[in-house]
Amino acid sequence: MQNLAEKIKDAAEQNRDYLVRLIQDLVRIRSYSGEAEEIQLFLRDLLSGLKMETSLIKVEPTRLEQYKGFSFDGFPYDNRYSLLAVRRGSSAAKGQEGRSLMLNGHIDVVPPGDLESWNDDPLSGKYEQGRVYGRGALDMKGGLAAGITALKLLLDLGYHNRGDLLISSVCGEETGGCGAFALVESGVKAGGCIILEPTQLKICHLQSGCHTFRITIKGRSIHACMAFKGESAIDKFFPIYEALKKMDRKRHEQFSPDLAQNYENPLNIAPFSVGTVNAGDWPSSVPDRLEAHGRMGIFPGETVEEMHAEFETTVKEAAAQDPWLAENRPLVEWYEGLFEPASTDITGNLVTSLAASHQQITGREVQYEAATYGSDMRIFSIYGKIPTVLYGPGDVSLAHTVNEHIEIDQALEAVCTIAMMIHNWCGGRLRCR
Ligand SMILES: [Zn+2]
């Protein structure tokens, strides 16, 4: 008699074409930022067909302003929806408690960039040599399709879940998470959530945060031939910049080594980085103003207020060393783009159960990683109070690049581990035919 892992793997193989076609279908429906109607309607019909109750949740930004981490993303909200699909478990009908699980994915994708660099149309969904190509194939329509295929496979095996199974598809992840906020605001609840982002089937339980800043420095302009009588805002920026870089290094050295070991580079966990510097308006004038914009990392376990305080104190202390800056204090402002850090207990039920499911299917121990990029993990865990991890097929270093693609073999492996996880977590029976 076959064990459960073998049954799931056989059934997954029979659903390989289903998975490929689903990723192709999703890639071919345009869903750049601000476009979230057609694809959500497509998914609603698909999930209704898999015996789920579905609801579309309109993104209403005025209702989301209550959340500190929410900001307007500049795209129209008219036709943007999140989708929630629920397959009720048998325990609810019997008035019992069952463990519920939410699988989540975002359907918005980033722009294709230079079309000349793509081998095919970014929305081609071309299937070649075991890979499906196209914008979003990896980040993260492939992962979402793997989650849906896991449910399809379990239904093929006659499975009925005991606890509720939820599949949610959100918009706006790439621009700050309005879709996930809308889902949380609608009151979604689950015992655990897996965001099917490309982690190469590693469990990502830690995520750094970041916030966008602007530093404005004043100078005194004068004709460049008399530069010594002016105050160059560019010169004045250097000591501030140096002090912030030193602070960045010190913060990393002081961070918990236990958590730091989960990151690829222990000096790049919650980095400080300046993205743009603008100063002056004329080649032969001493510049009287400089504006630097960048992002400052927030460590897991740190609050945004703590980070702000350390950053602002560093700027203040560096400015105090310079007579001009002591009089003309640099201005630090924080705006939009707040991504809070998030973490989920590595010894908690969600992580241990997912690790066991992974091992049952692959025969390998799962690996852990920490993310330095932002995701909706923070929204579900902080605001939705749902323990959340990232776990899905594909390599994130191929995200947002030209000729984006996903390997079907790994996506199919994800189908199996997720199906196993649904079974292990939600409970219930297979009625094998
Ligand atoms: Zn993503």
Boltz pocket constraint, residues with backbone or C-beta under 6 A from the ligand:
constraints:
  - pocket:
      binder: B
      contacts: [[A, 106], [A, 139], [A, 140], [A, 173], [A, 197]]
      max_distance: 6.0
